[in-house]
Amino acid sequence: MTSHRYPKPLADPDRPVERAVTAALVLAVLAALAWIVGMIYTVTLWQL
């Protein structure tokens, strides 16, 4: 006889690992933006 259980979702939003990965990605994006802004600032001052 088959069971009619619902399959478990692949990603559980309550897992701390997924929150850590999301936080790491956000920090990486912020670091990249800061690096780009710093490089633009450096290049503009270099040419003065």
mmCIF entry with sequence, helices, sheets and N, C-alpha, C, O atoms, coordinates in Angstrom:
data_MODEL
# 
_entry.id   MODEL 
# 
_entity.id                         1 
_entity.type                       polymer 
_entity.pdbx_number_of_molecules   1 
# 
_entity_poly.entity_id                      1 
_entity_poly.type                           'polypeptide(L)' 
_entity_poly.nstd_linkage                   no 
_entity_poly.nstd_monomer                   no 
_entity_poly.pdbx_seq_one_letter_code       MTSHRYPKPLADPDRPVERAVTAALVLAVLAALAWIVGMIYTVTLWQL 
_entity_poly.pdbx_seq_one_letter_code_can   MTSHRYPKPLADPDRPVERAVTAALVLAVLAALAWIVGMIYTVTLWQL 
_entity_poly.pdbx_strand_id                 A 
# 
loop_
_entity_poly_seq.entity_id 
_entity_poly_seq.num 
_entity_poly_seq.mon_id 
_entity_poly_seq.hetero 
1 1  MET n 
1 2  THR n 
1 3  SER n 
1 4  HIS n 
1 5  ARG n 
1 6  TYR n 
1 7  PRO n 
1 8  LYS n 
1 9  PRO n 
1 10 LEU n 
1 11 ALA n 
1 12 ASP n 
1 13 PRO n 
1 14 ASP n 
1 15 ARG n 
1 16 PRO n 
1 17 VAL n 
1 18 GLU n 
1 19 ARG n 
1 20 ALA n 
1 21 VAL n 
1 22 THR n 
1 23 ALA n 
1 24 ALA n 
1 25 LEU n 
1 26 VAL n 
1 27 LEU n 
1 28 ALA n 
1 29 VAL n 
1 30 LEU n 
1 31 ALA n 
1 32 ALA n 
1 33 LEU n 
1 34 ALA n 
1 35 TRP n 
1 36 ILE n 
1 37 VAL n 
1 38 GLY n 
1 39 MET n 
1 40 ILE n 
1 41 TYR n 
1 42 THR n 
1 43 VAL n 
1 44 THR n 
1 45 LEU n 
1 46 TRP n 
1 47 GLN n 
1 48 LEU n 
# 
_struct_asym.id          A 
_struct_asym.entity_id   1 
# 
_struct_conf.conf_type_id            HELX_P 
_struct_conf.id                      HELX_P1 
_struct_conf.pdbx_PDB_helix_id       AA1 
_struct_conf.beg_label_comp_id       PRO 
_struct_conf.beg_label_asym_id       A 
_struct_conf.beg_label_seq_id        16 
_struct_conf.pdbx_beg_PDB_ins_code   ? 
_struct_conf.end_label_comp_id       TRP 
_struct_conf.end_label_asym_id       A 
_struct_conf.end_label_seq_id        46 
_struct_conf.pdbx_end_PDB_ins_code   ? 
_struct_conf.beg_auth_comp_id        PRO 
_struct_conf.beg_auth_asym_id        A 
_struct_conf.beg_auth_seq_id         16 
_struct_conf.end_auth_comp_id        TRP 
_struct_conf.end_auth_asym_id        A 
_struct_conf.end_auth_seq_id         46 
_struct_conf.pdbx_PDB_helix_class    1 
_struct_conf.details                 ? 
_struct_conf.pdbx_PDB_helix_length   31 
# 
_struct_conf_type.id          HELX_P 
_struct_conf_type.criteria    ? 
_struct_conf_type.reference   ? 
# 
loop_
_atom_site.group_PDB 
_atom_site.id 
_atom_site.type_symbol 
_atom_site.label_atom_id 
_atom_site.label_alt_id 
_atom_site.label_comp_id 
_atom_site.label_asym_id 
_atom_site.label_entity_id 
_atom_site.label_seq_id 
_atom_site.pdbx_PDB_ins_code 
_atom_site.Cartn_x 
_atom_site.Cartn_y 
_atom_site.Cartn_z 
_atom_site.occupancy 
_atom_site.B_iso_or_equiv 
_atom_site.pdbx_formal_charge 
_atom_site.auth_seq_id 
_atom_site.auth_comp_id 
_atom_site.auth_asym_id 
_atom_site.auth_atom_id 
_atom_site.pdbx_PDB_model_num 
ATOM 1   N N  . MET A 1 1  ? 0.836  -1.173 0.000   1.00 0.00 ? 1  MET A N  1 
ATOM 2   C CA . MET A 1 1  ? 0.000  0.000  0.000   1.00 0.00 ? 1  MET A CA 1 
ATOM 3   C C  . MET A 1 1  ? 0.892  1.252  0.000   1.00 0.00 ? 1  MET A C  1 
ATOM 4   O O  . MET A 1 1  ? 1.896  1.307  0.711   1.00 0.00 ? 1  MET A O  1 
ATOM 5   N N  . THR A 1 2  ? 0.525  2.221  -0.781  1.00 0.00 ? 2  THR A N  1 
ATOM 6   C CA . THR A 1 2  ? 1.325  3.437  -0.878  1.00 0.00 ? 2  THR A CA 1 
ATOM 7   C C  . THR A 1 2  ? 0.930  4.416  0.222   1.00 0.00 ? 2  THR A C  1 
ATOM 8   O O  . THR A 1 2  ? -0.217 4.448  0.670   1.00 0.00 ? 2  THR A O  1 
ATOM 9   N N  . SER A 1 3  ? 1.897  5.201  0.638   1.00 0.00 ? 3  SER A N  1 
ATOM 10  C CA . SER A 1 3  ? 1.601  6.231  1.640   1.00 0.00 ? 3  SER A CA 1 
ATOM 11  C C  . SER A 1 3  ? 1.365  7.562  0.928   1.00 0.00 ? 3  SER A C  1 
ATOM 12  O O  . SER A 1 3  ? 1.859  7.801  -0.174  1.00 0.00 ? 3  SER A O  1 
ATOM 13  N N  . HIS A 1 4  ? 0.618  8.391  1.577   1.00 0.00 ? 4  HIS A N  1 
ATOM 14  C CA . HIS A 1 4  ? 0.278  9.689  0.980   1.00 0.00 ? 4  HIS A CA 1 
ATOM 15  C C  . HIS A 1 4  ? 0.945  10.819 1.758   1.00 0.00 ? 4  HIS A C  1 
ATOM 16  O O  . HIS A 1 4  ? 0.345  11.868 1.991   1.00 0.00 ? 4  HIS A O  1 
ATOM 17  N N  . ARG A 1 5  ? 2.178  10.593 2.151   1.00 0.00 ? 5  ARG A N  1 
ATOM 18  C CA . ARG A 1 5  ? 2.915  11.636 2.846   1.00 0.00 ? 5  ARG A CA 1 
ATOM 19  C C  . ARG A 1 5  ? 3.409  12.676 1.858   1.00 0.00 ? 5  ARG A C  1 
ATOM 20  O O  . ARG A 1 5  ? 3.721  12.369 0.707   1.00 0.00 ? 5  ARG A O  1 
ATOM 21  N N  . TYR A 1 6  ? 3.471  13.906 2.329   1.00 0.00 ? 6  TYR A N  1 
ATOM 22  C CA . TYR A 1 6  ? 4.007  14.975 1.497   1.00 0.00 ? 6  TYR A CA 1 
ATOM 23  C C  . TYR A 1 6  ? 5.529  14.895 1.516   1.00 0.00 ? 6  TYR A C  1 
ATOM 24  O O  . TYR A 1 6  ? 6.119  14.635 2.565   1.00 0.00 ? 6  TYR A O  1 
ATOM 25  N N  . PRO A 1 7  ? 6.168  15.114 0.378   1.00 0.00 ? 7  PRO A N  1 
ATOM 26  C CA . PRO A 1 7  ? 7.640  15.097 0.387   1.00 0.00 ? 7  PRO A CA 1 
ATOM 27  C C  . PRO A 1 7  ? 8.178  16.307 1.151   1.00 0.00 ? 7  PRO A C  1 
ATOM 28  O O  . PRO A 1 7  ? 7.585  17.385 1.135   1.00 0.00 ? 7  PRO A O  1 
ATOM 29  N N  . LYS A 1 8  ? 9.304  16.106 1.814   1.00 0.00 ? 8  LYS A N  1 
ATOM 30  C CA . LYS A 1 8  ? 9.922  17.203 2.545   1.00 0.00 ? 8  LYS A CA 1 
ATOM 31  C C  . LYS A 1 8  ? 10.519 18.202 1.558   1.00 0.00 ? 8  LYS A C  1 
ATOM 32  O O  . LYS A 1 8  ? 11.060 17.800 0.528   1.00 0.00 ? 8  LYS A O  1 
ATOM 33  N N  . PRO A 1 9  ? 10.429 19.482 1.854   1.00 0.00 ? 9  PRO A N  1 
ATOM 34  C CA . PRO A 1 9  ? 11.046 20.467 0.951   1.00 0.00 ? 9  PRO A CA 1 
ATOM 35  C C  . PRO A 1 9  ? 12.570 20.332 0.981   1.00 0.00 ? 9  PRO A C  1 
ATOM 36  O O  . PRO A 1 9  ? 13.149 19.932 1.992   1.00 0.00 ? 9  PRO A O  1 
ATOM 37  N N  . LEU A 1 10 ? 13.202 20.667 -0.131  1.00 0.00 ? 10 LEU A N  1 
ATOM 38  C CA . LEU A 1 10 ? 14.651 20.542 -0.217  1.00 0.00 ? 10 LEU A CA 1 
ATOM 39  C C  . LEU A 1 10 ? 15.361 21.594 0.627   1.00 0.00 ? 10 LEU A C  1 
ATOM 40  O O  . LEU A 1 10 ? 16.405 21.321 1.219   1.00 0.00 ? 10 LEU A O  1 
ATOM 41  N N  . ALA A 1 11 ? 14.800 22.783 0.682   1.00 0.00 ? 11 ALA A N  1 
ATOM 42  C CA . ALA A 1 11 ? 15.442 23.863 1.431   1.00 0.00 ? 11 ALA A CA 1 
ATOM 43  C C  . ALA A 1 11 ? 14.519 24.306 2.558   1.00 0.00 ? 11 ALA A C  1 
ATOM 44  O O  . ALA A 1 11 ? 13.406 24.771 2.313   1.00 0.00 ? 11 ALA A O  1 
ATOM 45  N N  . ASP A 1 12 ? 14.979 24.161 3.775   1.00 0.00 ? 12 ASP A N  1 
ATOM 46  C CA . ASP A 1 12 ? 14.217 24.590 4.944   1.00 0.00 ? 12 ASP A CA 1 
ATOM 47  C C  . ASP A 1 12 ? 14.738 25.962 5.368   1.00 0.00 ? 12 ASP A C  1 
ATOM 48  O O  . ASP A 1 12 ? 15.919 26.084 5.693   1.00 0.00 ? 12 ASP A O  1 
ATOM 49  N N  . PRO A 1 13 ? 13.902 26.992 5.376   1.00 0.00 ? 13 PRO A N  1 
ATOM 50  C CA . PRO A 1 13 ? 14.402 28.342 5.690   1.00 0.00 ? 13 PRO A CA 1 
ATOM 51  C C  . PRO A 1 13 ? 14.887 28.498 7.131   1.00 0.00 ? 13 PRO A C  1 
ATOM 52  O O  . PRO A 1 13 ? 15.557 29.482 7.444   1.00 0.00 ? 13 PRO A O  1 
ATOM 53  N N  . ASP A 1 14 ? 14.567 27.556 8.007   1.00 0.00 ? 14 ASP A N  1 
ATOM 54  C CA . ASP A 1 14 ? 14.998 27.652 9.395   1.00 0.00 ? 14 ASP A CA 1 
ATOM 55  C C  . ASP A 1 14 ? 16.404 27.103 9.622   1.00 0.00 ? 14 ASP A C  1 
ATOM 56  O O  . ASP A 1 14 ? 16.912 27.173 10.741  1.00 0.00 ? 14 ASP A O  1 
ATOM 57  N N  . ARG A 1 15 ? 17.027 26.573 8.612   1.00 0.00 ? 15 ARG A N  1 
ATOM 58  C CA . ARG A 1 15 ? 18.367 25.996 8.776   1.00 0.00 ? 15 ARG A CA 1 
ATOM 59  C C  . ARG A 1 15 ? 19.404 27.106 8.890   1.00 0.00 ? 15 ARG A C  1 
ATOM 60  O O  . ARG A 1 15 ? 19.398 28.032 8.078   1.00 0.00 ? 15 ARG A O  1 
ATOM 61  N N  . PRO A 1 16 ? 20.279 27.038 9.864   1.00 0.00 ? 16 PRO A N  1 
ATOM 62  C CA . PRO A 1 16 ? 21.277 28.111 10.022  1.00 0.00 ? 16 PRO A CA 1 
ATOM 63  C C  . PRO A 1 16 ? 22.318 28.132 8.919   1.00 0.00 ? 16 PRO A C  1 
ATOM 64  O O  . PRO A 1 16 ? 22.928 29.171 8.667   1.00 0.00 ? 16 PRO A O  1 
ATOM 65  N N  . VAL A 1 17 ? 22.534 27.001 8.255   1.00 0.00 ? 17 VAL A N  1 
ATOM 66  C CA . VAL A 1 17 ? 23.541 26.966 7.186   1.00 0.00 ? 17 VAL A CA 1 
ATOM 67  C C  . VAL A 1 17 ? 23.116 27.872 6.041   1.00 0.00 ? 17 VAL A C  1 
ATOM 68  O O  . VAL A 1 17 ? 23.940 28.595 5.480   1.00 0.00 ? 17 VAL A O  1 
ATOM 69  N N  . GLU A 1 18 ? 21.854 27.837 5.695   1.00 0.00 ? 18 GLU A N  1 
ATOM 70  C CA . GLU A 1 18 ? 21.384 28.668 4.589   1.00 0.00 ? 18 GLU A CA 1 
ATOM 71  C C  . GLU A 1 18 ? 21.439 30.146 4.944   1.00 0.00 ? 18 GLU A C  1 
ATOM 72  O O  . GLU A 1 18 ? 21.712 30.989 4.090   1.00 0.00 ? 18 GLU A O  1 
ATOM 73  N N  . ARG A 1 19 ? 21.178 30.454 6.206   1.00 0.00 ? 19 ARG A N  1 
ATOM 74  C CA . ARG A 1 19 ? 21.292 31.854 6.638   1.00 0.00 ? 19 ARG A CA 1 
ATOM 75  C C  . ARG A 1 19 ? 22.743 32.298 6.583   1.00 0.00 ? 19 ARG A C  1 
ATOM 76  O O  . ARG A 1 19 ? 23.026 33.439 6.217   1.00 0.00 ? 19 ARG A O  1 
ATOM 77  N N  . ALA A 1 20 ? 23.655 31.425 6.937   1.00 0.00 ? 20 ALA A N  1 
ATOM 78  C CA . ALA A 1 20 ? 25.077 31.769 6.892   1.00 0.00 ? 20 ALA A CA 1 
ATOM 79  C C  . ALA A 1 20 ? 25.539 31.979 5.454   1.00 0.00 ? 20 ALA A C  1 
ATOM 80  O O  . ALA A 1 20 ? 26.318 32.890 5.174   1.00 0.00 ? 20 ALA A O  1 
ATOM 81  N N  . VAL A 1 21 ? 25.061 31.144 4.556   1.00 0.00 ? 21 VAL A N  1 
ATOM 82  C CA . VAL A 1 21 ? 25.434 31.295 3.139   1.00 0.00 ? 21 VAL A CA 1 
ATOM 83  C C  . VAL A 1 21 ? 24.879 32.600 2.593   1.00 0.00 ? 21 VAL A C  1 
ATOM 84  O O  . VAL A 1 21 ? 25.572 33.311 1.866   1.00 0.00 ? 21 VAL A O  1 
ATOM 85  N N  . THR A 1 22 ? 23.641 32.923 2.934   1.00 0.00 ? 22 THR A N  1 
ATOM 86  C CA . THR A 1 22 ? 23.044 34.179 2.479   1.00 0.00 ? 22 THR A CA 1 
ATOM 87  C C  . THR A 1 22 ? 23.811 35.373 3.040   1.00 0.00 ? 22 THR A C  1 
ATOM 88  O O  . THR A 1 22 ? 24.073 36.337 2.321   1.00 0.00 ? 22 THR A O  1 
ATOM 89  N N  . ALA A 1 23 ? 24.171 35.313 4.314   1.00 0.00 ? 23 ALA A N  1 
ATOM 90  C CA . ALA A 1 23 ? 24.941 36.403 4.920   1.00 0.00 ? 23 ALA A CA 1 
ATOM 91  C C  . ALA A 1 23 ? 26.303 36.538 4.249   1.00 0.00 ? 23 ALA A C  1 
ATOM 92  O O  . ALA A 1 23 ? 26.771 37.652 4.016   1.00 0.00 ? 23 ALA A O  1 
ATOM 93  N N  . ALA A 1 24 ? 26.939 35.416 3.936   1.00 0.00 ? 24 ALA A N  1 
ATOM 94  C CA . ALA A 1 24 ? 28.242 35.460 3.273   1.00 0.00 ? 24 ALA A CA 1 
ATOM 95  C C  . ALA A 1 24 ? 28.128 36.069 1.879   1.00 0.00 ? 24 ALA A C  1 
ATOM 96  O O  . ALA A 1 24 ? 28.997 36.836 1.466   1.00 0.00 ? 24 ALA A O  1 
ATOM 97  N N  . LEU A 1 25 ? 27.074 35.736 1.159   1.00 0.00 ? 25 LEU A N  1 
ATOM 98  C CA . LEU A 1 25 ? 26.885 36.314 -0.173  1.00 0.00 ? 25 LEU A CA 1 
ATOM 99  C C  . LEU A 1 25 ? 26.633 37.817 -0.096  1.00 0.00 ? 25 LEU A C  1 
ATOM 100 O O  . LEU A 1 25 ? 27.149 38.578 -0.915  1.00 0.00 ? 25 LEU A O  1 
ATOM 101 N N  . VAL A 1 26 ? 25.845 38.241 0.882   1.00 0.00 ? 26 VAL A N  1 
ATOM 102 C CA . VAL A 1 26 ? 25.594 39.671 1.049   1.00 0.00 ? 26 VAL A CA 1 
ATOM 103 C C  . VAL A 1 26 ? 26.894 40.403 1.382   1.00 0.00 ? 26 VAL A C  1 
ATOM 104 O O  . VAL A 1 26 ? 27.163 41.473 0.836   1.00 0.00 ? 26 VAL A O  1 
ATOM 105 N N  . LEU A 1 27 ? 27.697 39.829 2.278   1.00 0.00 ? 27 LEU A N  1 
ATOM 106 C CA . LEU A 1 27 ? 28.973 40.449 2.607   1.00 0.00 ? 27 LEU A CA 1 
ATOM 107 C C  . LEU A 1 27 ? 29.917 40.485 1.410   1.00 0.00 ? 27 LEU A C  1 
ATOM 108 O O  . LEU A 1 27 ? 30.659 41.451 1.229   1.00 0.00 ? 27 LEU A O  1 
ATOM 109 N N  . ALA A 1 28 ? 29.890 39.447 0.604   1.00 0.00 ? 28 ALA A N  1 
ATOM 110 C CA . ALA A 1 28 ? 30.735 39.424 -0.594  1.00 0.00 ? 28 ALA A CA 1 
ATOM 111 C C  . ALA A 1 28 ? 30.322 40.509 -1.582  1.00 0.00 ? 28 ALA A C  1 
ATOM 112 O O  . ALA A 1 28 ? 31.175 41.159 -2.186  1.00 0.00 ? 28 ALA A O  1 
ATOM 113 N N  . VAL A 1 29 ? 29.035 40.701 -1.746  1.00 0.00 ? 29 VAL A N  1 
ATOM 114 C CA . VAL A 1 29 ? 28.554 41.749 -2.656  1.00 0.00 ? 29 VAL A CA 1 
ATOM 115 C C  . VAL A 1 29 ? 28.944 43.125 -2.126  1.00 0.00 ? 29 VAL A C  1 
ATOM 116 O O  . VAL A 1 29 ? 29.377 43.987 -2.891  1.00 0.00 ? 29 VAL A O  1 
ATOM 117 N N  . LEU A 1 30 ? 28.793 43.330 -0.825  1.00 0.00 ? 30 LEU A N  1 
ATOM 118 C CA . LEU A 1 30 ? 29.182 44.622 -0.245  1.00 0.00 ? 30 LEU A CA 1 
ATOM 119 C C  . LEU A 1 30 ? 30.677 44.864 -0.380  1.00 0.00 ? 30 LEU A C  1 
ATOM 120 O O  . LEU A 1 30 ? 31.101 45.985 -0.660  1.00 0.00 ? 30 LEU A O  1 
ATOM 121 N N  . ALA A 1 31 ? 31.479 43.826 -0.184  1.00 0.00 ? 31 ALA A N  1 
ATOM 122 C CA . ALA A 1 31 ? 32.927 43.971 -0.337  1.00 0.00 ? 31 ALA A CA 1 
ATOM 123 C C  . ALA A 1 31 ? 33.287 44.288 -1.786  1.00 0.00 ? 31 ALA A C  1 
ATOM 124 O O  . ALA A 1 31 ? 34.177 45.100 -2.039  1.00 0.00 ? 31 ALA A O  1 
ATOM 125 N N  . ALA A 1 32 ? 32.612 43.662 -2.725  1.00 0.00 ? 32 ALA A N  1 
ATOM 126 C CA . ALA A 1 32 ? 32.884 43.929 -4.137  1.00 0.00 ? 32 ALA A CA 1 
ATOM 127 C C  . ALA A 1 32 ? 32.512 45.363 -4.500  1.00 0.00 ? 32 ALA A C  1 
ATOM 128 O O  . ALA A 1 32 ? 33.244 46.037 -5.225  1.00 0.00 ? 32 ALA A O  1 
ATOM 129 N N  . LEU A 1 33 ? 31.376 45.823 -3.993  1.00 0.00 ? 33 LEU A N  1 
ATOM 130 C CA . LEU A 1 33 ? 30.980 47.205 -4.266  1.00 0.00 ? 33 LEU A CA 1 
ATOM 131 C C  . LEU A 1 33 ? 31.963 48.200 -3.652  1.00 0.00 ? 33 LEU A C  1 
ATOM 132 O O  . LEU A 1 33 ? 32.299 49.210 -4.270  1.00 0.00 ? 33 LEU A O  1 
ATOM 133 N N  . ALA A 1 34 ? 32.419 47.911 -2.437  1.00 0.00 ? 34 ALA A N  1 
ATOM 134 C CA . ALA A 1 34 ? 33.401 48.784 -1.797  1.00 0.00 ? 34 ALA A CA 1 
ATOM 135 C C  . ALA A 1 34 ? 34.714 48.789 -2.583  1.00 0.00 ? 34 ALA A C  1 
ATOM 136 O O  . ALA A 1 34 ? 35.349 49.834 -2.723  1.00 0.00 ? 34 ALA A O  1 
ATOM 137 N N  . TRP A 1 35 ? 35.115 47.639 -3.089  1.00 0.00 ? 35 TRP A N  1 
ATOM 138 C CA . TRP A 1 35 ? 36.345 47.564 -3.881  1.00 0.00 ? 35 TRP A CA 1 
ATOM 139 C C  . TRP A 1 35 ? 36.212 48.375 -5.164  1.00 0.00 ? 35 TRP A C  1 
ATOM 140 O O  . TRP A 1 35 ? 37.138 49.093 -5.542  1.00 0.00 ? 35 TRP A O  1 
ATOM 141 N N  . ILE A 1 36 ? 35.064 48.267 -5.837  1.00 0.00 ? 36 ILE A N  1 
ATOM 142 C CA . ILE A 1 36 ? 34.841 49.017 -7.088  1.00 0.00 ? 36 ILE A CA 1 
ATOM 143 C C  . ILE A 1 36 ? 34.857 50.513 -6.815  1.00 0.00 ? 36 ILE A C  1 
ATOM 144 O O  . ILE A 1 36 ? 35.476 51.276 -7.557  1.00 0.00 ? 36 ILE A O  1 
ATOM 145 N N  . VAL A 1 37 ? 34.177 50.936 -5.751  1.00 0.00 ? 37 VAL A N  1 
ATOM 146 C CA . VAL A 1 37 ? 34.164 52.364 -5.410  1.00 0.00 ? 37 VAL A CA 1 
ATOM 147 C C  . VAL A 1 37 ? 35.572 52.832 -5.061  1.00 0.00 ? 37 VAL A C  1 
ATOM 148 O O  . VAL A 1 37 ? 35.971 53.928 -5.454  1.00 0.00 ? 37 VAL A O  1 
ATOM 149 N N  . GLY A 1 38 ? 36.322 52.025 -4.335  1.00 0.00 ? 38 GLY A N  1 
ATOM 150 C CA . GLY A 1 38 ? 37.691 52.383 -4.007  1.00 0.00 ? 38 GLY A CA 1 
ATOM 151 C C  . GLY A 1 38 ? 38.576 52.498 -5.234  1.00 0.00 ? 38 GLY A C  1 
ATOM 152 O O  . GLY A 1 38 ? 39.419 53.392 -5.313  1.00 0.00 ? 38 GLY A O  1 
ATOM 153 N N  . MET A 1 39 ? 38.392 51.607 -6.184  1.00 0.00 ? 39 MET A N  1 
ATOM 154 C CA . MET A 1 39 ? 39.194 51.669 -7.406  1.00 0.00 ? 39 MET A CA 1 
ATOM 155 C C  . MET A 1 39 ? 38.837 52.903 -8.230  1.00 0.00 ? 39 MET A C  1 
ATOM 156 O O  . MET A 1 39 ? 39.723 53.558 -8.779  1.00 0.00 ? 39 MET A O  1 
ATOM 157 N N  . ILE A 1 40 ? 37.564 53.222 -8.320  1.00 0.00 ? 40 ILE A N  1 
ATOM 158 C CA . ILE A 1 40 ? 37.155 54.433 -9.053  1.00 0.00 ? 40 ILE A CA 1 
ATOM 159 C C  . ILE A 1 40 ? 37.735 55.669 -8.370  1.00 0.00 ? 40 ILE A C  1 
ATOM 160 O O  . ILE A 1 40 ? 38.226 56.576 -9.040  1.00 0.00 ? 40 ILE A O  1 
ATOM 161 N N  . TYR A 1 41 ? 37.680 55.706 -7.054  1.00 0.00 ? 41 TYR A N  1 
ATOM 162 C CA . TYR A 1 41 ? 38.247 56.825 -6.295  1.00 0.00 ? 41 TYR A CA 1 
ATOM 163 C C  . TYR A 1 41 ? 39.750 56.940 -6.536  1.00 0.00 ? 41 TYR A C  1 
ATOM 164 O O  . TYR A 1 41 ? 40.269 58.038 -6.735  1.00 0.00 ? 41 TYR A O  1 
ATOM 165 N N  . THR A 1 42 ? 40.438 55.817 -6.519  1.00 0.00 ? 42 THR A N  1 
ATOM 166 C CA . THR A 1 42 ? 41.881 55.818 -6.740  1.00 0.00 ? 42 THR A CA 1 
ATOM 167 C C  . THR A 1 42 ? 42.230 56.293 -8.140  1.00 0.00 ? 42 THR A C  1 
ATOM 168 O O  . THR A 1 42 ? 43.151 57.092 -8.305  1.00 0.00 ? 42 THR A O  1 
ATOM 169 N N  . VAL A 1 43 ? 41.523 55.824 -9.136  1.00 0.00 ? 43 VAL A N  1 
ATOM 170 C CA . VAL A 1 43 ? 41.824 56.198 -10.516 1.00 0.00 ? 43 VAL A CA 1 
ATOM 171 C C  . VAL A 1 43 ? 41.536 57.674 -10.749 1.00 0.00 ? 43 VAL A C  1 
ATOM 172 O O  . VAL A 1 43 ? 42.285 58.348 -11.457 1.00 0.00 ? 43 VAL A O  1 
ATOM 173 N N  . THR A 1 44 ? 40.460 58.182 -10.163 1.00 0.00 ? 44 THR A N  1 
ATOM 174 C CA . THR A 1 44 ? 40.156 59.605 -10.366 1.00 0.00 ? 44 THR A CA 1 
ATOM 175 C C  . THR A 1 44 ? 41.188 60.498 -9.674  1.00 0.00 ? 44 THR A C  1 
ATOM 176 O O  . THR A 1 44 ? 41.537 61.551 -10.207 1.00 0.00 ? 44 THR A O  1 
ATOM 177 N N  . LEU A 1 45 ? 41.686 60.099 -8.494  1.00 0.00 ? 45 LEU A N  1 
ATOM 178 C CA . LEU A 1 45 ? 42.707 60.904 -7.839  1.00 0.00 ? 45 LEU A CA 1 
ATOM 179 C C  . LEU A 1 45 ? 44.070 60.764 -8.511  1.00 0.00 ? 45 LEU A C  1 
ATOM 180 O O  . LEU A 1 45 ? 44.870 61.699 -8.491  1.00 0.00 ? 45 LEU A O  1 
ATOM 181 N N  . TRP A 1 46 ? 44.338 59.597 -9.108  1.00 0.00 ? 46 TRP A N  1 
ATOM 182 C CA . TRP A 1 46 ? 45.611 59.342 -9.739  1.00 0.00 ? 46 TRP A CA 1 
ATOM 183 C C  . TRP A 1 46 ? 45.836 60.287 -10.901 1.00 0.00 ? 46 TRP A C  1 
ATOM 184 O O  . TRP A 1 46 ? 46.969 60.686 -11.168 1.00 0.00 ? 46 TRP A O  1 
ATOM 185 N N  . GLN A 1 47 ? 44.751 60.655 -11.604 1.00 0.00 ? 47 GLN A N  1 
ATOM 186 C CA . GLN A 1 47 ? 44.888 61.457 -12.808 1.00 0.00 ? 47 GLN A CA 1 
ATOM 187 C C  . GLN A 1 47 ? 44.914 62.944 -12.515 1.00 0.00 ? 47 GLN A C  1 
ATOM 188 O O  . GLN A 1 47 ? 45.066 63.742 -13.440 1.00 0.00 ? 47 GLN A O  1 
ATOM 189 N N  . LEU A 1 48 ? 44.771 63.349 -11.248 1.00 0.00 ? 48 LEU A N  1 
ATOM 190 C CA . LEU A 1 48 ? 44.823 64.777 -10.926 1.00 0.00 ? 48 LEU A CA 1 
ATOM 191 C C  . LEU A 1 48 ? 46.239 65.285 -10.841 1.00 0.00 ? 48 LEU A C  1 
ATOM 192 O O  . LEU A 1 48 ? 46.455 66.468 -10.578 1.00 0.00 ? 48 LEU A O  1 
# 
